[in-house]
């Protein structure tokens, strides 16, 4: 129903032309509205039927002034309470308050260690990493986190999760070191099996894989492979330094090799053997896209507490912003600008935005709605 039709109904009330039957229908309607669950939706067809019932009656009689005042007020209440929802079908406007970007600091939401028995342990904000050993799990300074005297023979699985704005290190039971970037997870056993080492990640992680050997079925001593599984690929390693970026909202999973060699296998069985300085891209459908040379040091700037942008578009940059700062980015149309630059990760968001604005005509603003904060482009 159009708003002008409802205005016409109110005008009829004002003319005191409400019949007894009309009054009964309106009374019934008001009673039903009051008793309905507030979350129940009335269809346009149902409302149109009620409206036609009211307007389609016989000639009205004069009502008392008091009755007209009550019905007019009731109609106004209906219009205010449900009119915009039932008739106009427009959402309630959201009130946003603009706030200063200087107040948006890197998030520090913490790190959680999850055990396969359901236990979750919040890591101390003052600690930067943990070590797995035969005695269980300890912080890098030796403080105990999780005791397990049988850790070497236990099949117990662990999952380490970082939130926004947090980097954390874990040394696995074989001595392999892993740095986990913000908004990432790594799942691994308390102790690896004799002939294979396997972990799973989401997000981004840098590995320094320790060499390990075992005796095969022929009695020969061979290197124990190290396998990193992510959603779209598996990377097999013998002993090397490499980085994997496998966030769900990225167009591709990127594996970058610094030292040694790795074999990247996609979901369709295709493999690529990387040399140091190369990067492999596997698409969201699990297909190997390309292998190309890259700046390995720029890839690792996150590990050194730097934002590093080399020929990046704004969308790439804003993905990093969302992972590091406690803010959601909402931009409808992405510009074609490309950006170069470096900046420390521990600065307020305003400093990063200033760097972007200095090399473009783009303008930003930060707004809040309750506890949620959003970054918009003006």
PyMOL commands that set and color helices and strands:
alter all, ss='L'
color gray80, all
select helices_A, chain A and resi 3-14+20-35+44-55+65-88+101-103+296-299+301-304+314-324+349-358
alter helices_A, ss='H'
color red, helices_A
select strands_A, chain A and resi 97-99+111-115+120-122+129-133+136-139+144-147+157-162+168-171+177-180+185-189+197-208+213-215+221-223+226-229+233-237+241-246+252-259+262-266+271-274+278-283+288-293+306-313+328-330+338-344+364-369+372-377
alter strands_A, ss='S'
color yellow, strands_A
deselect
rebuild
show_as cartoon
